[in-house]
Amino acid sequence: MKIGDKEYTAYYYGQIGSDYFGDQYQSVDYWQLQDAYDDFKNNELGDSVLDENDAPFTMAAKRVYVLDFVFPDGTKERKYYRTDEKSFEKLGVAKEFVVG
């Protein structure tokens, strides 16, 4: 998966459909980027968090996750999340960050 000028190995964890999300999303695809944390650890944080209970995998500290959201009208949005070591251990969530 290419972000900016850099290619990352991405592990695909699958898709969760509308049966789980109801009317909010048609589907969500989940990815983890290998060896990407150091490249994004200082990026500005966004507004949302990804709870480990809403992911089809077990999260770990110092990881980067990419989620592709498909809305009921067919529009798509990609969001990036990271698990910082201390905050992840304390809260168990990944925080959205801005890629710019």
N, C-alpha and C positions, 0 to 999 in steps of 0.2 A: 504494500500500500504506500503510495507516494503522498507525503505531506511536505509542502514547500518544495525544496530541491532534493530532499532525501527520501530514499526508498527504505521501507521497513518490512521485515517479515511479519505477516499478520496471521494470527490463528483465528479461524472462524469457529464460533461456538454455537451457531445456529440462529434460528428465527423463532420469535414468539409472536403468535397471531392475535387477532381480535378476541378470541375466546378468553384470553387473559386480561387484555386491556379494555375490553368493552368498546365504547364509541370513541375513546380518546385516540387510539392509533389503529391502523389497519394491520401493521406489523412493525417489529423492531428486530434488526439484525445486530448481532453482538460480535465484536472482534477484540483481540488483545494484540498490541504491538510488542514485539520482542525488542529488548534492549533500547527502549525509547524514553524511559523515565528521566534520565539526566538531561535529555534534550528539551524537556518540557517542565521540569520541576520549578522553574522560576516564572512560568507564564502566569499572567493575571487570571484570577479565578472568576468563573461565571456565577450564575444564580442557582443552578440546580445541583442536586446530588443524586447519586445512584446507590440505592440501598442494596446490600448484598443479597437480600431476600428476593429482589426483583431481577436477578441475573441468573442465567442458566449455567453458572460456573461458580466456583469458590474463588473469591478475591484474595489477593495478597498485597502486602505493602510494596510500595515503589513500583507500581505497574501503571501502564497506560491502556485505556480501553476506548474503543470507538464504537458509537452506536449510530445506526442509520434508522431514523424514524420515518415511517410512511403513514401519512394521515389519510383519513377516509376519502378525501377528495383527490388522492393520488400524489399530492405534493410531498416532497422529501426534505428532511433536515438531518444533517450530520452533526453530532456533538462528541466532544472529546472529554474524557474523565481521567483523573489520576488518583492514585492512593498514596498519599504522603505517609511516611512511616509512623510518625507520632499520632497524627489525627486519625489515621485508619485504625490503629490499635485501640484508640479511645472511643471512636464513633462507629466503626465498621461500615463506613460509606466511602465512595469515591466522589471527588469533587469535580464539577465541570471546570474546564479551563478554556481560555480563549487562544485560538491559533490565528495568528495574524500575519 
